[in-house]
């Protein structure tokens, strides 16, 4: 495993994952109508808001195959 430099939490997600996170945040912003996966989307949005508020920066280890 190769240890990477610390980086803002968003940078560890690929584009597809980042798009899903953005969708969860937008879902909450738009009023959360109760679609399938409702609770999961609320949790992801809340977790990302907490990470933003904390200015979260982490050092991640590169996993084989990533």
PQR file with spaces between the fields and no chain letter, atoms N, CA, C, O and H, PARSE charges and radii, in Angstrom:
ATOM       1  N    UNK     1       0.828   -1.178    0.000 -0.4000 1.5000
ATOM       2  CA   UNK     1       0.000    0.000    0.000 -0.0000 2.0000
ATOM       3  C    UNK     1       0.876    1.246    0.000  0.5500 1.7000
ATOM       4  O    UNK     1       1.897    1.302    0.687 -0.5500 1.4000
ATOM       5  N    UNK     2       0.476    2.219   -0.759 -0.4000 1.5000
ATOM       6  CA   UNK     2       1.212    3.470   -0.858 -0.0000 2.0000
ATOM       7  C    UNK     2       0.424    4.541   -0.129  0.5500 1.7000
ATOM       8  O    UNK     2      -0.739    4.785   -0.451 -0.5500 1.4000
ATOM       9  H    UNK     2      -0.353    2.174   -1.317  0.4000 1.0000
ATOM      10  N    UNK     3       1.051    5.187    0.858 -0.4000 1.5000
ATOM      11  CA   UNK     3       0.351    6.243    1.586 -0.0000 2.0000
ATOM      12  C    UNK     3       0.380    7.514    0.758  0.5500 1.7000
ATOM      13  O    UNK     3       1.421    7.901    0.226 -0.5500 1.4000
ATOM      14  H    UNK     3       1.995    4.989    1.119  0.4000 1.0000
ATOM      15  N    UNK     4      -0.761    8.153    0.656 -0.4000 1.5000
ATOM      16  CA   UNK     4      -0.889    9.388   -0.113 -0.0000 2.0000
ATOM      17  C    UNK     4      -0.807   10.599    0.799  0.5500 1.7000
ATOM      18  O    UNK     4      -0.960   10.496    2.016 -0.5500 1.4000
ATOM      19  H    UNK     4      -1.606    7.839    1.088  0.4000 1.0000
ATOM      20  N    UNK     5      -0.566   11.737    0.189 -0.4000 1.5000
ATOM      21  CA   UNK     5      -0.574   13.001    0.919 -0.0000 2.0000
ATOM      22  C    UNK     5      -1.977   13.289    1.423  0.5500 1.7000
ATOM      23  O    UNK     5      -2.951   12.890    0.783 -0.5500 1.4000
ATOM      24  H    UNK     5      -0.443   11.821   -0.799  0.4000 1.0000
ATOM      25  N    UNK     6      -2.105   13.976    2.563 -0.4000 1.5000
ATOM      26  CA   UNK     6      -3.440   14.363    3.031 -0.0000 2.0000
ATOM      27  C    UNK     6      -4.170   15.175    1.968  0.5500 1.7000
ATOM      28  O    UNK     6      -3.567   15.990    1.271 -0.5500 1.4000
ATOM      29  H    UNK     6      -1.314   14.300    3.083  0.4000 1.0000
ATOM      30  N    UNK     7      -5.456   14.947    1.854 -0.4000 1.5000
ATOM      31  CA   UNK     7      -6.260   15.678    0.877 -0.0000 2.0000
ATOM      32  C    UNK     7      -7.673   15.858    1.402  0.5500 1.7000
ATOM      33  O    UNK     7      -8.132   15.129    2.282 -0.5500 1.4000
ATOM      34  H    UNK     7      -5.946   14.285    2.421  0.4000 1.0000
ATOM      35  N    UNK     8      -8.357   16.860    0.833 -0.4000 1.5000
ATOM      36  CA   UNK     8      -9.736   17.096    1.232 -0.0000 2.0000
ATOM      37  C    UNK     8     -10.558   15.857    0.922  0.5500 1.7000
ATOM      38  O    UNK     8     -10.306   15.173   -0.070 -0.5500 1.4000
ATOM      39  H    UNK     8      -7.985   17.453    0.118  0.4000 1.0000
ATOM      40  N    UNK     9     -11.522   15.572    1.750 -0.4000 1.5000
ATOM      41  CA   UNK     9     -12.247   14.301    1.670 -0.0000 2.0000
ATOM      42  C    UNK     9     -12.856   14.021    0.306  0.5500 1.7000
ATOM      43  O    UNK     9     -12.908   12.862   -0.107 -0.5500 1.4000
ATOM      44  H    UNK     9     -11.726   16.128    2.555  0.4000 1.0000
ATOM      45  N    UNK    10     -13.323   15.048   -0.413 -0.4000 1.5000
ATOM      46  CA   UNK    10     -13.983   14.820   -1.702 -0.0000 2.0000
ATOM      47  C    UNK    10     -13.041   14.215   -2.745  0.5500 1.7000
ATOM      48  O    UNK    10     -13.483   13.529   -3.667 -0.5500 1.4000
ATOM      49  H    UNK    10     -13.281   15.989   -0.078  0.4000 1.0000
ATOM      50  N    UNK    11     -11.756   14.471   -2.592 -0.4000 1.5000
ATOM      51  CA   UNK    11     -10.785   14.071   -3.603 -0.0000 2.0000
ATOM      52  C    UNK    11     -10.543   12.555   -3.650  0.5500 1.7000
ATOM      53  O    UNK    11      -9.920   12.069   -4.593 -0.5500 1.4000
ATOM      54  H    UNK    11     -11.397   15.028   -1.843  0.4000 1.0000
ATOM      55  N    UNK    12     -11.010   11.817   -2.676 -0.4000 1.5000
ATOM      56  CA   UNK    12     -10.771   10.374   -2.664 -0.0000 2.0000
ATOM      57  C    UNK    12     -11.839    9.592   -3.422  0.5500 1.7000
ATOM      58  O    UNK    12     -11.722    8.376   -3.574 -0.5500 1.4000
ATOM      59  H    UNK    12     -11.517   12.212   -1.910  0.4000 1.0000
ATOM      60  N    UNK    13     -12.875   10.271   -3.895 -0.4000 1.5000
ATOM      61  CA   UNK    13     -13.943    9.606   -4.629 -0.0000 2.0000
ATOM      62  C    UNK    13     -13.745    9.779   -6.121  0.5500 1.7000
ATOM      63  O    UNK    13     -13.297   10.830   -6.581 -0.5500 1.4000
ATOM      64  H    UNK    13     -12.971   11.259   -3.772  0.4000 1.0000
ATOM      65  N    UNK    14     -14.086    8.729   -6.885 -0.4000 1.5000
ATOM      66  CA   UNK    14     -14.018    8.870   -8.338 -0.0000 2.0000
ATOM      67  C    UNK    14     -15.213    9.715   -8.807  0.5500 1.7000
ATOM      68  O    UNK    14     -16.072   10.074   -8.002 -0.5500 1.4000
ATOM      69  H    UNK    14     -14.450    7.876   -6.512  0.4000 1.0000
ATOM      70  N    UNK    15     -15.266   10.027  -10.093 -0.4000 1.5000
ATOM      71  CA   UNK    15     -16.300   10.932  -10.610 -0.0000 2.0000
ATOM      72  C    UNK    15     -17.707   10.375  -10.414  0.5500 1.7000
ATOM      73  O    UNK    15     -18.628   11.126  -10.094 -0.5500 1.4000
ATOM      74  H    UNK    15     -14.568    9.736  -10.747  0.4000 1.0000
ATOM      75  N    UNK    16     -17.879    9.089  -10.600 -0.4000 1.5000
ATOM      76  CA   UNK    16     -19.209    8.482  -10.426 -0.0000 2.0000
ATOM      77  C    UNK    16     -19.668    8.595   -8.971  0.5500 1.7000
ATOM      78  O    UNK    16     -20.819    8.940   -8.707 -0.5500 1.4000
ATOM      79  H    UNK    16     -17.131    8.479  -10.860  0.4000 1.0000
ATOM      80  N    UNK    17     -18.775    8.307   -8.036 -0.4000 1.5000
ATOM      81  CA   UNK    17     -19.100    8.409   -6.618 -0.0000 2.0000
ATOM      82  C    UNK    17     -19.376    9.861   -6.234  0.5500 1.7000
ATOM      83  O    UNK    17     -20.315   10.146   -5.491 -0.5500 1.4000
ATOM      84  H    UNK    17     -17.839    8.026   -8.251  0.4000 1.0000
ATOM      85  N    UNK    18     -18.557   10.767   -6.740 -0.4000 1.5000
ATOM      86  CA   UNK    18     -18.742   12.187   -6.445 -0.0000 2.0000
ATOM      87  C    UNK    18     -20.088   12.683   -6.977  0.5500 1.7000
ATOM      88  O    UNK    18     -20.752   13.491   -6.329 -0.5500 1.4000
ATOM      89  H    UNK    18     -17.794   10.535   -7.343  0.4000 1.0000
ATOM      90  N    UNK    19     -20.487   12.204   -8.146 -0.4000 1.5000
ATOM      91  CA   UNK    19     -21.778   12.594   -8.709 -0.0000 2.0000
ATOM      92  C    UNK    19     -22.926   12.101   -7.827  0.5500 1.7000
ATOM      93  O    UNK    19     -23.914   12.811   -7.639 -0.5500 1.4000
ATOM      94  H    UNK    19     -19.947   11.548   -8.673  0.4000 1.0000
ATOM      95  N    UNK    20     -22.800   10.894   -7.291 -0.4000 1.5000
ATOM      96  CA   UNK    20     -23.832   10.363   -6.402 -0.0000 2.0000
ATOM      97  C    UNK    20     -23.918   11.182   -5.119  0.5500 1.7000
ATOM      98  O    UNK    20     -25.013   11.454   -4.628 -0.5500 1.4000
ATOM      99  H    UNK    20     -21.997   10.317   -7.443  0.4000 1.0000
ATOM     100  N    UNK    21     -22.777   11.573   -4.577 -0.4000 1.5000
ATOM     101  CA   UNK    21     -22.760   12.421   -3.378 -0.0000 2.0000
ATOM     102  C    UNK    21     -23.431   13.757   -3.672  0.5500 1.7000
ATOM     103  O    UNK    21     -24.235   14.235   -2.872 -0.5500 1.4000
ATOM     104  H    UNK    21     -21.886   11.353   -4.976  0.4000 1.0000
ATOM     105  N    UNK    22     -23.107   14.364   -4.813 -0.4000 1.5000
ATOM     106  CA   UNK    22     -23.751   15.633   -5.192 -0.0000 2.0000
ATOM     107  C    UNK    22     -25.263   15.451   -5.325  0.5500 1.7000
ATOM     108  O    UNK    22     -26.032   16.318   -4.909 -0.5500 1.4000
ATOM     109  H    UNK    22     -22.454   13.976   -5.462  0.4000 1.0000
ATOM     110  N    UNK    23     -25.687   14.333   -5.899 -0.4000 1.5000
ATOM     111  CA   UNK    23     -27.123   14.063   -6.042 -0.0000 2.0000
ATOM     112  C    UNK    23     -27.802   13.949   -4.685  0.5500 1.7000
ATOM     113  O    UNK    23     -28.914   14.447   -4.508 -0.5500 1.4000
ATOM     114  H    UNK    23     -25.063   13.628   -6.237  0.4000 1.0000
ATOM     115  N    UNK    24     -27.157   13.306   -3.735 -0.4000 1.5000
ATOM     116  CA   UNK    24     -27.727   13.195   -2.383 -0.0000 2.0000
ATOM     117  C    UNK    24     -27.879   14.566   -1.752  0.5500 1.7000
ATOM     118  O    UNK    24     -28.898   14.860   -1.127 -0.5500 1.4000
ATOM     119  H    UNK    24     -26.254   12.902   -3.879  0.4000 1.0000
ATOM     120  N    UNK    25     -26.875   15.398   -1.912 -0.4000 1.5000
ATOM     121  CA   UNK    25     -26.931   16.746   -1.335 -0.0000 2.0000
ATOM     122  C    UNK    25     -28.032   17.567   -2.003  0.5500 1.7000
ATOM     123  O    UNK    25     -28.751   18.306   -1.331 -0.5500 1.4000
ATOM     124  H    UNK    25     -26.047   15.159   -2.419  0.4000 1.0000
ATOM     125  N    UNK    26     -28.165   17.439   -3.318 -0.4000 1.5000
ATOM     126  CA   UNK    26     -29.208   18.165   -4.039 -0.0000 2.0000
ATOM     127  C    UNK    26     -30.590   17.656   -3.655  0.5500 1.7000
ATOM     128  O    UNK    26     -31.530   18.443   -3.542 -0.5500 1.4000
ATOM     129  H    UNK    26     -27.581   16.838   -3.864  0.4000 1.0000
ATOM     130  N    UNK    27     -30.721   16.358   -3.454 -0.4000 1.5000
ATOM     131  CA   UNK    27     -31.984   15.740   -3.030 -0.0000 2.0000
ATOM     132  C    UNK    27     -32.477   16.391   -1.744  0.5500 1.7000
ATOM     133  O    UNK    27     -33.652   16.740   -1.632 -0.5500 1.4000
ATOM     134  H    UNK    27     -29.958   15.719   -3.546  0.4000 1.0000
ATOM     135  N    UNK    28     -31.586   16.553   -0.780 -0.4000 1.5000
ATOM     136  CA   UNK    28     -31.957   17.173    0.496 -0.0000 2.0000
ATOM     137  C    UNK    28     -32.295   18.648    0.289  0.5500 1.7000
ATOM     138  O    UNK    28     -33.268   19.146    0.855 -0.5500 1.4000
ATOM     139  H    UNK    28     -30.632   16.269   -0.871  0.4000 1.0000
ATOM     140  N    UNK    29     -31.509   19.338   -0.505 -0.4000 1.5000
ATOM     141  CA   UNK    29     -31.742   20.760   -0.771 -0.0000 2.0000
ATOM     142  C    UNK    29     -33.099   20.996   -1.432  0.5500 1.7000
ATOM     143  O    UNK    29     -33.765   21.992   -1.151 -0.5500 1.4000
ATOM     144  H    UNK    29     -30.719   18.933   -0.965  0.4000 1.0000
ATOM     145  N    UNK    30     -33.504   20.082   -2.307 -0.4000 1.5000
ATOM     146  CA   UNK    30     -34.760   20.240   -3.058 -0.0000 2.0000
ATOM     147  C    UNK    30     -36.006   19.817   -2.296  0.5500 1.7000
ATOM     148  O    UNK    30     -37.112   19.942   -2.821 -0.5500 1.4000
ATOM     149  H    UNK    30     -32.963   19.272   -2.535  0.4000 1.0000
ATOM     150  N    UNK    31     -35.861   19.323   -1.079 -0.4000 1.5000
ATOM     151  CA   UNK    31     -37.030   19.004   -0.278 -0.0000 2.0000
ATOM     152  C    UNK    31     -37.241   17.536    0.031  0.5500 1.7000
ATOM     153  O    UNK    31     -38.228   17.202    0.687 -0.5500 1.4000
ATOM     154  H    UNK    31     -34.962   19.221   -0.651  0.4000 1.0000
ATOM     155  N    UNK    32     -36.380   16.656   -0.400 -0.4000 1.5000
ATOM     156  CA   UNK    32     -36.417   15.236   -0.057 -0.0000 2.0000
ATOM     157  C    UNK    32     -37.819   14.632   -0.117  0.5500 1.7000
ATOM     158  O    UNK    32     -38.452   14.440    0.922 -0.5500 1.4000
ATOM     159  H    UNK    32     -35.578   16.928   -0.932  0.4000 1.0000
ATOM     160  N    UNK    33     -38.314   14.329   -1.328 -0.4000 1.5000
ATOM     161  CA   UNK    33     -39.683   13.848   -1.484 -0.0000 2.0000
ATOM     162  C    UNK    33     -39.952   12.415   -1.045  0.5500 1.7000
ATOM     163  O    UNK    33     -41.102   11.982   -1.117 -0.5500 1.4000
ATOM     164  H    UNK    33     -37.799   14.485   -2.172  0.4000 1.0000
ATOM     165  N    UNK    34     -38.965   11.660   -0.599 -0.4000 1.5000
ATOM     166  CA   UNK    34     -39.203   10.302   -0.120 -0.0000 2.0000
ATOM     167  C    UNK    34     -39.047    9.230   -1.183  0.5500 1.7000
ATOM     168  O    UNK    34     -39.801    8.257   -1.196 -0.5500 1.4000
ATOM     169  H    UNK    34     -38.031   12.011   -0.540  0.4000 1.0000
ATOM     170  N    UNK    35     -38.089    9.395   -2.066 -0.4000 1.5000
ATOM     171  CA   UNK    35     -37.813    8.395   -3.096 -0.0000 2.0000
ATOM     172  C    UNK    35     -37.203    7.144   -2.478  0.5500 1.7000
ATOM     173  O    UNK    35     -36.784    7.180   -1.321 -0.5500 1.4000
ATOM     174  H    UNK    35     -37.477   10.186   -2.056  0.4000 1.0000
ATOM     175  N    UNK    36     -37.141    6.023   -3.227 -0.4000 1.5000
ATOM     176  CA   UNK    36     -36.434    4.850   -2.711 -0.0000 2.0000
ATOM     177  C    UNK    36     -35.004    5.243   -2.339  0.5500 1.7000
ATOM     178  O    UNK    36     -34.350    5.982   -3.075 -0.5500 1.4000
ATOM     179  H    UNK    36     -37.482    5.993   -4.166  0.4000 1.0000
ATOM     180  N    UNK    37     -34.527    4.758   -1.217 -0.4000 1.5000
ATOM     181  CA   UNK    37     -33.197    5.128   -0.737 -0.0000 2.0000
ATOM     182  C    UNK    37     -33.192    6.437    0.035  0.5500 1.7000
ATOM     183  O    UNK    37     -32.130    7.001    0.302 -0.5500 1.4000
ATOM     184  H    UNK    37     -35.058    4.157   -0.619  0.4000 1.0000
ATOM     185  N    UNK    38     -34.354    6.914    0.389 -0.4000 1.5000
ATOM     186  CA   UNK    38     -34.537    8.205    1.051 -0.0000 2.0000
ATOM     187  C    UNK    38     -33.611    8.374    2.257  0.5500 1.7000
ATOM     188  O    UNK    38     -32.863    9.349    2.329 -0.5500 1.4000
ATOM     189  H    UNK    38     -35.216    6.456    0.172  0.4000 1.0000
ATOM     190  N    UNK    39     -33.655    7.440    3.199 -0.4000 1.5000
ATOM     191  CA   UNK    39     -32.842    7.567    4.415 -0.0000 2.0000
ATOM     192  C    UNK    39     -31.355    7.562    4.104  0.5500 1.7000
ATOM     193  O    UNK    39     -30.593    8.318    4.707 -0.5500 1.4000
ATOM     194  H    UNK    39     -34.263    6.648    3.141  0.4000 1.0000
ATOM     195  N    UNK    40     -30.936    6.723    3.176 -0.4000 1.5000
ATOM     196  CA   UNK    40     -29.528    6.672    2.796 -0.0000 2.0000
ATOM     197  C    UNK    40     -29.067    8.006    2.220  0.5500 1.7000
ATOM     198  O    UNK    40     -27.985    8.488    2.555 -0.5500 1.4000
ATOM     199  H    UNK    40     -31.555    6.109    2.686  0.4000 1.0000
ATOM     200  N    UNK    41     -29.885    8.603    1.355 -0.4000 1.5000
ATOM     201  CA   UNK    41     -29.522    9.892    0.764 -0.0000 2.0000
ATOM     202  C    UNK    41     -29.438   10.979    1.829  0.5500 1.7000
ATOM     203  O    UNK    41     -28.556   11.835    1.769 -0.5500 1.4000
ATOM     204  H    UNK    41     -30.764    8.212    1.083  0.4000 1.0000
ATOM     205  N    UNK    42     -30.345   10.953    2.801 -0.4000 1.5000
ATOM     206  CA   UNK    42     -30.291   11.927    3.892 -0.0000 2.0000
ATOM     207  C    UNK    42     -29.017   11.756    4.709  0.5500 1.7000
ATOM     208  O    UNK    42     -28.381   12.740    5.086 -0.5500 1.4000
ATOM     209  H    UNK    42     -31.062   10.257    2.849  0.4000 1.0000
ATOM     210  N    UNK    43     -28.646   10.510    4.981 -0.4000 1.5000
ATOM     211  CA   UNK    43     -27.441   10.242    5.766 -0.0000 2.0000
ATOM     212  C    UNK    43     -26.190   10.703    5.021  0.5500 1.7000
ATOM     213  O    UNK    43     -25.327   11.349    5.614 -0.5500 1.4000
ATOM     214  H    UNK    43     -29.163    9.711    4.674  0.4000 1.0000
ATOM     215  N    UNK    44     -26.078   10.380    3.730 -0.4000 1.5000
ATOM     216  CA   UNK    44     -24.910   10.797    2.948 -0.0000 2.0000
ATOM     217  C    UNK    44     -24.802   12.316    2.931  0.5500 1.7000
ATOM     218  O    UNK    44     -23.715   12.863    3.120 -0.5500 1.4000
ATOM     219  H    UNK    44     -26.779    9.855    3.248  0.4000 1.0000
ATOM     220  N    UNK    45     -25.915   12.998    2.707 -0.4000 1.5000
ATOM     221  CA   UNK    45     -25.897   14.461    2.664 -0.0000 2.0000
ATOM     222  C    UNK    45     -25.476   15.040    4.008  0.5500 1.7000
ATOM     223  O    UNK    45     -24.690   15.986    4.053 -0.5500 1.4000
ATOM     224  H    UNK    45     -26.798   12.554    2.553  0.4000 1.0000
ATOM     225  N    UNK    46     -25.984   14.487    5.094 -0.4000 1.5000
ATOM     226  CA   UNK    46     -25.628   14.995    6.424 -0.0000 2.0000
ATOM     227  C    UNK    46     -24.155   14.738    6.724  0.5500 1.7000
ATOM     228  O    UNK    46     -23.475   15.614    7.258 -0.5500 1.4000
ATOM     229  H    UNK    46     -26.623   13.718    5.057  0.4000 1.0000
ATOM     230  N    UNK    47     -23.653   13.552    6.389 -0.4000 1.5000
ATOM     231  CA   UNK    47     -22.244   13.239    6.628 -0.0000 2.0000
ATOM     232  C    UNK    47     -21.328   14.169    5.841  0.5500 1.7000
ATOM     233  O    UNK    47     -20.307   14.619    6.362 -0.5500 1.4000
ATOM     234  H    UNK    47     -24.206   12.840    5.954  0.4000 1.0000
ATOM     235  N    UNK    48     -21.683   14.462    4.587 -0.4000 1.5000
ATOM     236  CA   UNK    48     -20.828   15.348    3.795 -0.0000 2.0000
ATOM     237  C    UNK    48     -20.865   16.767    4.332  0.5500 1.7000
ATOM     238  O    UNK    48     -19.849   17.461    4.299 -0.5500 1.4000
ATOM     239  H    UNK    48     -22.511   14.097    4.164  0.4000 1.0000
ATOM     240  N    UNK    49     -22.006   17.211    4.823 -0.4000 1.5000
ATOM     241  CA   UNK    49     -22.088   18.541    5.423 -0.0000 2.0000
ATOM     242  C    UNK    49     -21.222   18.618    6.684  0.5500 1.7000
ATOM     243  O    UNK    49     -20.557   19.626    6.923 -0.5500 1.4000
ATOM     244  H    UNK    49     -22.832   16.647    4.850  0.4000 1.0000
ATOM     245  N    UNK    50     -21.235   17.558    7.484 -0.4000 1.5000
ATOM     246  CA   UNK    50     -20.390   17.536    8.683 -0.0000 2.0000
ATOM     247  C    UNK    50     -18.908   17.537    8.323  0.5500 1.7000
ATOM     248  O    UNK    50     -18.114   18.219    8.971 -0.5500 1.4000
ATOM     249  H    UNK    50     -21.776   16.740    7.291  0.4000 1.0000
ATOM     250  N    UNK    51     -18.529   16.778    7.294 -0.4000 1.5000
ATOM     251  CA   UNK    51     -17.139   16.777    6.845 -0.0000 2.0000
ATOM     252  C    UNK    51     -16.726   18.153    6.333  0.5500 1.7000
ATOM     253  O    UNK    51     -15.621   18.615    6.621 -0.5500 1.4000
ATOM     254  H    UNK    51     -19.174   16.224    6.767  0.4000 1.0000
ATOM     255  N    UNK    52     -17.602   18.811    5.580 -0.4000 1.5000
ATOM     256  CA   UNK    52     -17.322   20.167    5.100 -0.0000 2.0000
ATOM     257  C    UNK    52     -17.126   21.131    6.266  0.5500 1.7000
ATOM     258  O    UNK    52     -16.172   21.909    6.285 -0.5500 1.4000
ATOM     259  H    UNK    52     -18.500   18.436    5.347  0.4000 1.0000
ATOM     260  N    UNK    53     -18.035   21.072    7.235 -0.4000 1.5000
ATOM     261  CA   UNK    53     -17.974   21.977    8.382 -0.0000 2.0000
ATOM     262  C    UNK    53     -16.702   21.763    9.196  0.5500 1.7000
ATOM     263  O    UNK    53     -16.160   22.709    9.768 -0.5500 1.4000
ATOM     264  H    UNK    53     -18.810   20.440    7.220  0.4000 1.0000
ATOM     265  N    UNK    54     -16.233   20.534    9.246 -0.4000 1.5000
ATOM     266  CA   UNK    54     -15.023   20.217   10.008 -0.0000 2.0000
ATOM     267  C    UNK    54     -13.751   20.499    9.208  0.5500 1.7000
ATOM     268  O    UNK    54     -12.648   20.428    9.749 -0.5500 1.4000
ATOM     269  H    UNK    54     -16.673   19.766    8.782  0.4000 1.0000
ATOM     270  N    UNK    55     -13.903   20.816    7.929 -0.4000 1.5000
ATOM     271  CA   UNK    55     -12.729   21.018    7.084 -0.0000 2.0000
ATOM     272  C    UNK    55     -11.906   19.743    6.979  0.5500 1.7000
ATOM     273  O    UNK    55     -10.676   19.786    6.972 -0.5500 1.4000
ATOM     274  H    UNK    55     -14.799   20.873    7.489  0.4000 1.0000
ATOM     275  N    UNK    56     -12.587   18.620    6.899 -0.4000 1.5000
ATOM     276  CA   UNK    56     -11.952   17.303    6.962 -0.0000 2.0000
ATOM     277  C    UNK    56     -10.904   17.102    5.875  0.5500 1.7000
ATOM     278  O    UNK    56     -11.161   17.301    4.688 -0.5500 1.4000
ATOM     279  H    UNK    56     -13.587   18.585    6.905  0.4000 1.0000
ATOM     280  N    UNK    57      -9.723   16.705    6.315 -0.4000 1.5000
ATOM     281  CA   UNK    57      -8.608   16.345    5.444 -0.0000 2.0000
ATOM     282  C    UNK    57      -8.032   15.046    5.989  0.5500 1.7000
ATOM     283  O    UNK    57      -7.771   14.938    7.187 -0.5500 1.4000
ATOM     284  H    UNK    57      -9.514   16.544    7.280  0.4000 1.0000
ATOM     285  N    UNK    58      -7.833   14.066    5.124 -0.4000 1.5000
ATOM     286  CA   UNK    58      -7.360   12.761    5.547 -0.0000 2.0000
ATOM     287  C    UNK    58      -6.214   12.295    4.683  0.5500 1.7000
ATOM     288  O    UNK    58      -6.094   12.708    3.529 -0.5500 1.4000
ATOM     289  H    UNK    58      -8.045   14.154    4.150  0.4000 1.0000
ATOM     290  N    UNK    59      -5.364   11.434    5.229 -0.4000 1.5000
ATOM     291  CA   UNK    59      -4.360   10.728    4.450 -0.0000 2.0000
ATOM     292  C    UNK    59      -4.886    9.312    4.240  0.5500 1.7000
ATOM     293  O    UNK    59      -5.170    8.605    5.207 -0.5500 1.4000
ATOM     294  H    UNK    59      -5.461   11.098    6.166  0.4000 1.0000
ATOM     295  N    UNK    60      -5.016    8.900    2.998 -0.4000 1.5000
ATOM     296  CA   UNK    60      -5.546    7.588    2.690 -0.0000 2.0000
ATOM     297  C    UNK    60      -4.443    6.727    2.109  0.5500 1.7000
ATOM     298  O    UNK    60      -3.519    7.233    1.473 -0.5500 1.4000
ATOM     299  H    UNK    60      -4.785    9.474    2.212  0.4000 1.0000
ATOM     300  N    UNK    61      -4.541    5.443    2.327 -0.4000 1.5000
ATOM     301  CA   UNK    61      -3.615    4.498    1.720 -0.0000 2.0000
ATOM     302  C    UNK    61      -4.232    4.005    0.433  0.5500 1.7000
ATOM     303  O    UNK    61      -5.424    3.708    0.368 -0.5500 1.4000
ATOM     304  H    UNK    61      -5.292    5.032    2.844  0.4000 1.0000
ATOM     305  N    UNK    62      -3.399    3.923   -0.593 -0.4000 1.5000
ATOM     306  CA   UNK    62      -3.834    3.395   -1.880 -0.0000 2.0000
ATOM     307  C    UNK    62      -4.086    1.899   -1.746  0.5500 1.7000
ATOM     308  O    UNK    62      -3.219    1.153   -1.291 -0.5500 1.4000
ATOM     309  H    UNK    62      -2.430    4.165   -0.540  0.4000 1.0000
ATOM     310  N    UNK    63      -5.271    1.472   -2.143 -0.4000 1.5000
ATOM     311  CA   UNK    63      -5.625    0.057   -2.081 -0.0000 2.0000
ATOM     312  C    UNK    63      -5.299   -0.594   -3.426  0.5500 1.7000
ATOM     313  O    UNK    63      -5.482    0.031   -4.471 -0.5500 1.4000
ATOM     314  H    UNK    63      -5.975    2.078   -2.512  0.4000 1.0000
ATOM     315  N    UNK    64      -4.822   -1.834   -3.414 -0.4000 1.5000
ATOM     316  CA   UNK    64      -4.546   -2.514   -4.685 -0.0000 2.0000
ATOM     317  C    UNK    64      -5.768   -2.527   -5.582  0.5500 1.7000
ATOM     318  O    UNK    64      -6.873   -2.810   -5.120 -0.5500 1.4000
ATOM     319  H    UNK    64      -4.674   -2.341   -2.565  0.4000 1.0000
ATOM     320  N    UNK    65      -5.589   -2.228   -6.839 -0.4000 1.5000
ATOM     321  CA   UNK    65      -6.692   -2.226   -7.794 -0.0000 2.0000
ATOM     322  C    UNK    65      -7.400   -0.885   -7.904  0.5500 1.7000
ATOM     323  O    UNK    65      -8.295   -0.742   -8.737 -0.5500 1.4000
ATOM     324  H    UNK    65      -4.691   -1.998   -7.214  0.4000 1.0000
ATOM     325  N    UNK    66      -7.033    0.101   -7.094 -0.4000 1.5000
ATOM     326  CA   UNK    66      -7.680    1.430   -7.162 -0.0000 2.0000
ATOM     327  C    UNK    66      -6.768    2.410   -7.832  0.5500 1.7000
ATOM     328  O    UNK    66      -7.125    3.578   -7.986 -0.5500 1.4000
ATOM     329  H    UNK    66      -6.306   -0.016   -6.418  0.4000 1.0000
